[in-house]
Amino acid sequence: MTSIFIHVDPEKCQGHARCKALAPELFELDEFGNAREALSGCVPPELVDKAYVAQANCPEEAIVIRSASRL
């Protein structure tokens, strides 16, 4: 299985925190409620589905998912 990484674009994130609600293991919130990636953006295999659910539910489309081979 290919490793995937997440990135939250700070210019797009508006602090809805849906990602944190859906995948708390993968996202952290700053003091303003804006999201950033946890775990250095590395998504463990057992959390890949959660990463895609969080991405699909981001109203600002601020979450980018990349495979390790496309970094």
N, CA, C and O of each residue as an XYZ file, in Angstrom:
284
protein
N       0.843     -1.185      0.000
C       0.000      0.000      0.000
C       0.881      1.238      0.000
O       1.878      1.303      0.719
N       0.509      2.213     -0.806
C       1.251      3.459     -0.893
C       0.923      4.350      0.296
O      -0.240      4.481      0.679
N       1.928      4.949      0.866
C       1.717      5.891      1.958
C       1.106      7.169      1.420
O       1.407      7.594      0.305
N       0.235      7.784      2.230
C      -0.309      9.068      1.834
C      -0.011     10.112      2.902
O       0.218      9.791      4.068
N      -0.021     11.353      2.474
C       0.233     12.489      3.335
C      -0.864     13.516      3.140
O      -1.385     13.678      2.037
N      -1.216     14.213      4.218
C      -2.202     15.283      4.134
C      -1.529     16.619      4.377
O      -0.505     16.713      5.054
N      -2.125     17.637      3.812
C      -1.664     19.005      4.044
C      -2.899     19.885      4.105
O      -3.813     19.739      3.294
N      -2.928     20.797      5.066
C      -4.002     21.776      5.160
C      -3.461     23.108      4.657
O      -2.486     23.633      5.194
N      -4.091     23.647      3.635
C      -3.693     24.928      3.085
C      -4.169     26.030      4.041
O      -5.371     26.264      4.159
N      -3.241     26.704      4.721
C      -3.639     27.714      5.707
C      -4.336     28.921      5.083
O      -5.050     29.648      5.773
N      -4.136     29.135      3.795
C      -4.801     30.249      3.114
C      -6.285     29.959      2.868
O      -7.094     30.880      2.754
N      -6.627     28.688      2.789
C      -8.015     28.299      2.520
C      -8.805     27.960      3.779
O     -10.015     28.181      3.826
N      -8.136     27.426      4.795
C      -8.834     26.982      6.007
C      -9.521     28.156      6.691
O      -8.910     29.198      6.931
N     -10.811     27.969      7.002
C     -11.598     29.004      7.662
C     -12.024     28.607      9.073
O     -12.806     29.316      9.707
N     -11.517     27.484      9.564
C     -11.768     27.094     10.945
C     -13.098     26.415     11.209
O     -13.619     26.491     12.322
N     -13.656     25.755     10.209
C     -14.905     25.011     10.422
C     -14.690     23.798     11.323
O     -15.613     23.360     12.010
N     -13.480     23.258     11.321
C     -13.054     22.134     12.166
C     -13.791     20.828     11.899
O     -13.830     19.954     12.765
N     -14.367     20.685     10.729
C     -14.989     19.399     10.379
C     -13.946     18.295     10.307
O     -14.210     17.157     10.694
N     -12.770     18.631      9.816
C     -11.702     17.632      9.714
C     -11.343     17.088     11.092
O     -11.188     15.880     11.267
N     -11.215     17.969     12.053
C     -10.871     17.558     13.425
C     -11.978     16.707     14.026
O     -11.702     15.754     14.754
N     -13.227     17.040     13.728
C     -14.353     16.262     14.238
C     -14.395     14.868     13.614
O     -14.738     13.896     14.286
N     -14.049     14.772     12.338
C     -14.123     13.499     11.621
C     -12.870     12.636     11.770
O     -12.950     11.408     11.746
N     -11.733     13.272     11.920
C     -10.459     12.533     12.003
C      -9.540     13.215     13.016
O      -8.516     13.784     12.636
N      -9.892     13.163     14.292
C      -9.111     13.887     15.302
C      -7.655     13.428     15.413
O      -6.801     14.168     15.899
N      -7.384     12.222     14.966
C      -6.018     11.707     15.020
C      -5.120     12.383     13.981
O      -3.897     12.382     14.122
N      -5.726     12.960     12.939
C      -4.963     13.484     11.813
C      -4.830     15.001     11.794
O      -4.013     15.545     11.052
N      -5.639     15.690     12.614
C      -5.657     17.146     12.558
C      -5.560     17.760     13.944
O      -6.035     17.195     14.929
N      -4.933     18.930     14.000
C      -4.847     19.734     15.214
C      -5.430     21.097     14.878
O      -5.466     21.494     13.714
N      -5.887     21.810     15.898
C      -6.395     23.160     15.700
C      -5.483     24.160     16.392
O      -4.986     23.908     17.489
N      -5.268     25.297     15.739
C      -4.459     26.337     16.378
C      -5.337     27.189     17.294
O      -6.516     26.887     17.482
N      -4.776     28.229     17.853
C      -5.502     29.045     18.819
C      -6.693     29.793     18.204
O      -7.540     30.314     18.929
N      -6.754     29.844     16.876
C      -7.866     30.499     16.194
C      -8.897     29.494     15.671
O      -9.911     29.877     15.089
N      -8.622     28.206     15.887
C      -9.525     27.159     15.424
C      -9.243     26.677     14.016
O     -10.004     25.879     13.468
N      -8.154     27.154     13.422
C      -7.787     26.690     12.086
C      -7.015     25.383     12.180
O      -6.234     25.166     13.107
N      -7.245     24.535     11.221
C      -6.648     23.199     11.239
C      -5.236     23.194     10.673
O      -4.855     24.035      9.859
N      -4.491     22.225     11.134
C      -3.186     21.887     10.556
C      -3.024     20.379     10.711
O      -3.679     19.751     11.542
N      -2.161     19.826      9.917
C      -1.968     18.382      9.939
C      -1.191     17.963     11.189
O      -0.248     18.637     11.603
N      -1.595     16.860     11.770
C      -0.873     16.240     12.879
C       0.035     15.161     12.280
O      -0.043     14.875     11.085
N       0.868     14.583     13.086
C       1.746     13.476     12.671
C       2.617     13.834     11.470
O       2.927     12.973     10.647
N       3.009     15.092     11.370
C       3.804     15.577     10.230
C       3.124     15.320      8.896
O       3.781     15.278      7.856
N       1.817     15.150      8.924
C       1.051     14.930      7.708
C       0.993     13.489      7.252
O       0.245     13.162      6.330
N       1.764     12.628      7.876
C       1.788     11.209      7.492
C       0.515     10.524      7.995
O       0.163     10.629      9.169
N      -0.159      9.828      7.096
C      -1.411      9.153      7.441
C      -1.149      7.659      7.618
O      -0.778      6.984      6.658
N      -1.334      7.134      8.825
C      -1.181      5.693      9.031
C      -2.201      4.924      8.180
O      -3.303      5.419      7.942
N      -1.844      3.734      7.729
C      -2.740      2.967      6.854
C      -4.160      2.802      7.401
O      -5.124      2.816      6.635
N      -4.291      2.647      8.704
C      -5.618      2.437      9.287
C      -6.469      3.705      9.317
O      -7.656      3.646      9.637
N      -5.864      4.864      8.984
C      -6.602      6.132      9.000
C      -6.798      6.747      7.612
O      -7.279      7.874      7.488
N      -6.427      6.010      6.583
C      -6.548      6.523      5.212
C      -7.992      6.879      4.884
O      -8.251      7.944      4.323
N      -8.925      6.013      5.221
C     -10.333      6.305      4.930
C     -10.782      7.584      5.618
O     -11.509      8.382      5.026
N     -10.358      7.790      6.863
C     -10.718      9.004      7.596
C     -10.136     10.244      6.914
O     -10.778     11.295      6.889
N      -8.948     10.130      6.372
C      -8.334     11.271      5.683
C      -9.182     11.688      4.486
O      -9.401     12.878      4.261
N      -9.656     10.715      3.724
C     -10.475     11.026      2.553
C     -11.849     11.560      2.948
O     -12.392     12.423      2.258
N     -12.413     11.067      4.034
C     -13.695     11.586      4.524
C     -13.525     13.042      4.964
O     -14.367     13.885      4.655
N     -12.451     13.336      5.677
C     -12.191     14.711      6.109
C     -12.021     15.627      4.904
O     -12.566     16.730      4.878
N     -11.270     15.174      3.914
C     -11.063     15.981      2.712
C     -12.397     16.260      2.010
O     -12.657     17.388      1.591
N     -13.223     15.250      1.886
C     -14.507     15.395      1.197
C     -15.458     16.325      1.939
O     -16.341     16.926      1.326
N     -15.286     16.447      3.245
C     -16.184     17.258      4.059
C     -15.657     18.657      4.361
O     -16.304     19.406      5.093
N     -14.519     19.021      3.825
C     -13.969     20.355      4.046
C     -14.672     21.344      3.107
O     -14.506     21.258      1.890
N     -15.449     22.275      3.655
C     -16.189     23.196      2.794
C     -15.292     24.156      2.013
O     -15.722     24.718      1.006
N     -14.076     24.347      2.458
C     -13.146     25.264      1.784
C     -12.178     24.538      0.854
O     -11.357     25.173      0.191
N     -12.272     23.188      0.801
C     -11.357     22.365     -0.002
C      -9.903     22.682      0.341
O      -9.048     22.804     -0.535
N      -9.652     22.809      1.641
C      -8.314     23.170      2.123
C      -7.406     21.968      2.356
O      -6.212     22.142      2.596
N      -7.946     20.758      2.290
C      -7.155     19.562      2.582
C      -6.678     18.930      1.282
O      -7.474     18.619      0.396
N      -5.367     18.747      1.185
C      -4.750     18.113      0.020
C      -4.192     16.776      0.471
O      -3.526     16.684      1.502
N      -4.467     15.742     -0.309
C      -3.932     14.403     -0.032
C      -2.999     14.036     -1.182
O      -3.359     14.144     -2.354
N      -1.791     13.600     -0.820
C      -0.808     13.184     -1.832
C      -0.259     11.814     -1.463
O      -0.144     11.468     -0.287
N       0.070     11.057     -2.472
C       0.742      9.784     -2.209
C       2.229     10.051     -2.075
O       2.732     11.052     -2.585
N       2.931      9.167     -1.396
C       4.359      9.341     -1.171
C       5.120      9.413     -2.490
O       6.152     10.080     -2.571
N       4.633      8.744     -3.508
C       5.317      8.738     -4.779
C       5.148     10.057     -5.543
O       5.836     10.285     -6.539
N       4.227     10.935     -5.077
C       3.975     12.201     -5.764
C       4.437     13.402     -4.953
O       4.003     14.522     -5.221
N       5.301     13.199     -3.977
C       5.756     14.308     -3.130
C       6.809     15.135     -3.809
O       7.298     16.107     -3.232
